[in-house]
């Protein structure tokens, strides 16, 4: 955050100024004058060989209900990225049945799949 304060809520999730969950920050025009930048941090990695099988991009609807390791364990035996994304969203939605929060996942296949 540019000028905002990062705090943790009672469940250990980071919040901007005690309110906005960080997964909601990027590009939020409502919050731009309150310390949110629409400029993402970008990193580049060379993935060589077959050590990495996939990567997961998931919304807070996924990662508020599943740990990173639980998500990996669900994905690693799937046949396709589509199947993996469906399993992640289905599992998170089942665990979060009392909420209207969405669960969005993208699974990208890498050389080690």
Secondary structure, DSSP 8 states (H G I E B T S, - for coil): --S--EEE-TTS-EEETTTEEGGGTTT-GGGGGGT--S----------TTS--EEEEE-HHHHTTS-HHHHHHHHTT-SSHHHHHHHHHHHHHHHTTT------EEEEE-TT-
